[in-house]
Amino acid sequence: MGMITVSANHKAVKVGSTVVFTGRVRAVKSGSTVVLQHLKNGKWATLKYTGVVNKNGTYTIKRTFSDKGTHHVRVATKSGAIHSSPVTVKVS
């Protein structure tokens, strides 16, 4: 069964700051693209931020936040079949 983990290097940032999301995957092929998604109006929407799964099963995605608020994000396979639990980033 596939799995994705995610953690953010910062949980609270200022507008214009970049957050680095890192994690591991299981049952996702090396070289596969993973995408960052955010919760909007109760649904997960895919953002333009992506990462590539390395040979050791890890990935890195960087996102610069341009709007204030509490952002709930997760990482998923391109198909959306496998996704991480969400993490929260507060932007002020």
C-alpha positions as CSV (number, residue, x, y, z in Angstrom):
1,M,0.0,0.0,0.0
2,G,1.3,3.5,-0.9
3,M,2.1,6.2,1.6
4,I,3.4,9.7,1.6
5,T,4.7,11.7,4.6
6,V,5.2,15.4,4.8
7,S,6.7,18.0,7.1
8,A,7.3,21.7,6.8
9,N,10.5,23.5,7.8
10,H,8.3,26.3,9.2
11,K,4.8,26.3,10.6
12,A,4.4,30.1,10.7
13,V,5.9,32.6,8.2
14,K,5.5,36.1,6.9
15,V,3.9,36.8,3.5
16,G,6.6,36.3,0.8
17,S,8.5,33.6,2.8
18,T,9.3,30.2,1.3
19,V,8.4,27.0,3.1
20,V,10.2,23.8,2.3
21,F,8.1,20.6,2.4
22,T,10.0,17.3,2.6
23,G,8.9,13.7,3.1
24,R,9.2,10.1,2.2
25,V,7.1,7.9,-0.1
26,R,6.4,4.2,-0.1
27,A,5.1,2.3,-3.2
28,V,5.7,5.3,-5.4
29,K,8.3,4.9,-8.1
30,S,11.6,6.9,-8.1
31,G,11.3,9.7,-10.7
32,S,7.6,10.1,-10.1
33,T,6.2,13.6,-9.6
34,V,4.4,14.5,-6.4
35,V,2.3,17.7,-6.1
36,L,1.4,20.1,-3.4
37,Q,-2.3,20.5,-2.7
38,H,-4.2,23.0,-0.6
39,L,-7.6,22.8,1.0
40,K,-10.0,25.3,-0.6
41,N,-13.7,25.5,0.0
42,G,-13.6,22.0,1.5
43,K,-11.9,20.4,-1.5
44,W,-8.2,19.6,-2.2
45,A,-6.9,21.7,-5.2
46,T,-3.6,20.9,-6.8
47,L,-1.0,23.8,-6.9
48,K,1.8,24.4,-9.4
49,Y,4.4,23.3,-6.9
50,T,5.9,19.9,-7.5
51,G,8.7,17.6,-6.5
52,V,10.4,14.5,-7.9
53,V,10.8,11.3,-5.9
54,N,14.5,10.5,-5.4
55,K,16.0,7.0,-5.5
56,N,15.9,6.8,-1.7
57,G,12.1,7.6,-1.7
58,T,12.4,11.2,-0.5
59,Y,11.2,14.5,-2.2
60,T,11.4,18.2,-1.6
61,I,8.8,20.9,-2.6
62,K,9.3,24.6,-2.0
63,R,6.4,27.1,-1.9
64,T,6.4,30.8,-1.4
65,F,3.3,32.1,0.3
66,S,1.8,35.3,-1.0
67,D,-1.4,35.6,1.0
68,K,-2.1,35.8,4.7
69,G,-4.1,33.1,6.5
70,T,-4.0,29.6,7.7
71,H,-3.1,27.2,4.9
72,H,-3.8,23.5,5.1
73,V,-1.6,21.6,2.6
74,R,-0.7,18.1,1.7
75,V,1.4,16.2,-0.8
76,A,-0.1,13.8,-3.3
77,T,0.8,11.7,-6.4
78,K,-0.2,13.3,-9.6
79,S,-3.3,11.0,-9.9
80,G,-4.2,11.9,-6.3
81,A,-4.5,8.2,-5.5
82,I,-2.0,8.5,-2.6
83,H,-1.7,11.5,-0.4
84,S,-0.2,12.6,2.9
85,S,-1.9,13.8,6.0
86,P,-2.3,17.6,5.9
87,V,0.1,20.1,7.6
88,T,-0.8,23.6,8.6
89,V,1.2,26.8,7.8
90,K,0.1,30.1,9.2
91,V,1.0,33.1,7.1
92,S,1.0,36.7,8.6
